[in-house]
């Protein structure tokens, strides 16, 4: 449903946008500051392998990977891979959005 003045492109319009290797990659990490695990979504295969190797007991979940460490340790590890936090939302369980330039 479109609202007056909204810009809601159809999927046909999106198909015409050229995708290049330039740009940014976005991922999301979800967790609680009080928990000993968190989940990361949107990582590539090599990044998943690196994190699961660094944090034993971690594994693939639906659409992401469960990391067996505190969310702040995981964010610090992702920063070593070039990711930076750009936003967060939530209270008890927080979701951070991170980006990395290609």
N, C-alpha and C positions, 0 to 999 in steps of 0.2 A: 504494500500500500504506500503510495507516494503522498507526501504532504506538500502543501503549497510551497514552492521555492526549494524543494529538496533536490539534490543531485544524486539520483540513484541509477548508475549506469547499468545497462543490461549486460548479460554475459557475452553477447555478440560484440559489444563495444570493447569489453575487456580482452577478447581474443585478438583484437587488432593492435593492442599495445605491444610494441616490441620489447622482449625481455633480453637484457644483456647481462654480462658477467659483472658489470659495475653496479654498485648500490650497497645496500645493507641487508643483513640477515637479522630477523627478530626471533627471539625465543622467550619462553615464559618459565619461571621457576616458582613452585608453590610449596609453602611450608609454614611451620610455626616456629617461632624463636625458642619454644620450650621443647621441641621434638628432636629426636636423634636421626631423623630421615626427612627427605623432601623429594619432590618430583620435578623433573625438567622435561619440557616439551619443545620440539622443533630442532633438536640437535641433529647433526649429520652423523653418519656411521662411525667415522674416525673419532669424533668428539665423544660419542657414547662409549667406544672402546677405551679411550683414555680415562674417562671418569670411572667406569666400572673396574678398571685395573687399579686406579688410585684408591678406590673405596671398595674393598672386598665385601661381598654380600649384596651388592647392588645388582639390579637387573631390569630388563625391559618390561614395561607395563603398557597398557593400551595408549597409543599415541605418544609415548615418551619413555622415560627411564626413571626408576626409583633409585635414589642415591642414599646410601647408608651413612650419612653424616649430617651434622647440623646445617641448616640452610645457609648460614653465614660462611661456613667453610666451603660449601659448594659454590656460592657466589664468588668468593675469593679465587677458587680454582678456575671458574669461568672467566674471571677478569684476566687471568694469565693466558687465556686463549683469545683475548682481545675484546671480550664483551664488556659493555658498560650498562649500568642501570639507567633506564630512561623514565620509568614510572613504577608505581606500586599501588595496590589497593587491598583493603581488608583490615581486619583487626586481629582475631585469634589465629586465623589462617590467612597468610598474606600471599598475594601473587605479585611477583616482580616481573616486569618486562625488561629485557635486555636487548641490546643491539650490538652488532659488530659490522664494521665496514669491510666490504670485499676488496 
